[in-house]
């Protein structure tokens, strides 16, 4: 069961959030990671995120504890792709490895790309990085998790490629306008390869729920990840809450002005590139005629 009372995340102020974003843009954070690369997979909606805030600080922000099983100091990444590990906030009582633990929130590591518990292998994980809000309660891959295994997928920002561009698909970096971490609505599962011994470790996997694009995505994409605000975190995380209609009602676009975005370098399209420069704004280059998709774009 959830904590019952929604607690506002005060440890990271708006000023702190902006400072952390600025520090990352300036490259003053920890050295970029070079480990755990995943293949350069298809660029689905919300198929690439940045996660560079230290877990200890995220724990304070989400009023959570860090799982004993996770690395407390994972390398930061500005280019996390599908099948890589991400951080998720879950209700402590819902954790399969600690069902009797006291109420509260726990941050743990999950592999991005959901593997349903009934899956025979992990081959489809890279295709289940997103779940559509409109059908999440009906699809067999997500239905059970939607009913009782919901989480907040943590990110500092995410990338989206401009849809419908006549010349290429320029990438944009989206982040909260107040600089604070993002809390995506997500689902999680545990899975163990049925072909391996029964004492093989379980694999925790997750997916991010997407919905129709709101005003913050105007001109870039017609879909967006669901961003949940602190006042609904406990409701979303509560494994005993089975009011699926009410839960579905939370899966809406952000209030206008929640997100800010800017154009970034196309290097982000390759997950082998991973450094703070990926989230730095770049000026669009005008074409010879001064028109077209390479012309300067006014971000909304």
Rosetta blueprint (number, residue, H / E / L):
1 X L
2 X L
3 X L
4 X L
5 X L
6 X L
7 X L
8 X L
9 X L
10 X L
11 X L
12 X L
13 X L
14 X H
15 X H
16 X H
17 X H
18 X H
19 X H
20 X H
21 X H
22 X H
23 X H
24 X H
25 X H
26 X L
27 X L
28 X L
29 X L
30 X L
31 X L
32 X L
33 X L
34 X L
35 X L
36 X L
37 X L
38 X L
39 X L
40 X L
41 X L
42 X L
43 X L
44 X L
45 X L
46 X L
47 X L
48 X E
49 X E
50 X E
51 X E
52 X L
53 X L
54 X L
55 X H
56 X H
57 X H
58 X H
59 X H
60 X H
61 X H
62 X L
63 X L
64 X E
65 X E
66 X E
67 X L
68 X L
69 X L
70 X L
71 X L
72 X L
73 X L
74 X L
75 X L
76 X L
77 X E
78 X E
79 X E
80 X E
81 X E
82 X L
83 X L
84 X L
85 X E
86 X E
87 X E
88 X E
89 X E
90 X E
91 X E
92 X H
93 X H
94 X H
95 X L
96 X L
97 X L
98 X L
99 X L
100 X L
101 X L
102 X L
103 X L
104 X L
105 X E
106 X E
107 X E
108 X E
109 X E
110 X E
111 X E
112 X E
113 X L
114 X L
115 X L
116 X L
117 X L
118 X L
119 X L
120 X L
121 X L
122 X L
123 X L
124 X L
125 X H
126 X H
127 X H
128 X L
129 X L
130 X E
131 X E
132 X E
133 X L
134 X L
135 X L
136 X L
137 X L
138 X L
139 X L
140 X L
141 X L
142 X L
143 X H
144 X H
145 X H
146 X H
147 X H
148 X H
149 X L
150 X E
151 X E
152 X E
153 X E
154 X E
155 X E
156 X L
157 X E
158 X E
159 X E
160 X E
161 X E
162 X L
163 X L
164 X L
165 X L
166 X L
167 X L
168 X L
169 X L
170 X L
171 X E
172 X E
173 X E
174 X E
175 X E
176 X E
177 X L
178 X L
179 X L
180 X L
181 X L
182 X E
183 X E
184 X E
185 X E
186 X E
187 X E
188 X E
189 X E
190 X E
191 X E
192 X L
193 X L
194 X L
195 X L
196 X L
197 X L
198 X L
199 X L
200 X L
201 X L
202 X L
203 X E
204 X E
205 X E
206 X E
207 X E
208 X E
209 X E
210 X E
211 X E
212 X E
213 X L
214 X L
215 X H
216 X H
217 X H
218 X L
219 X L
220 X L
221 X L
222 X L
223 X E
224 X E
225 X E
226 X L
227 X E
228 X L
229 X L
230 X H
231 X H
232 X H
233 X H
234 X H
235 X H
236 X H
237 X H
238 X L
239 X L
240 X L
241 X L
242 X L
243 X L
244 X H
245 X H
246 X H
247 X H
248 X H
249 X L
250 X L
251 X L
252 X L
253 X L
254 X L
255 X L
256 X L
257 X L
258 X L
259 X E
260 X E
261 X E
262 X E
263 X E
264 X L
265 X L
266 X H
267 X H
268 X H
269 X H
270 X L
271 X L
272 X L
273 X L
274 X L
275 X L
276 X H
277 X H
278 X H
279 X H
280 X L
281 X L
282 X L
283 X L
284 X L
285 X L
286 X L
287 X L
288 X L
289 X L
290 X L
291 X L
292 X L
293 X L
294 X L
295 X L
296 X L
297 X L
298 X L
299 X L
300 X L
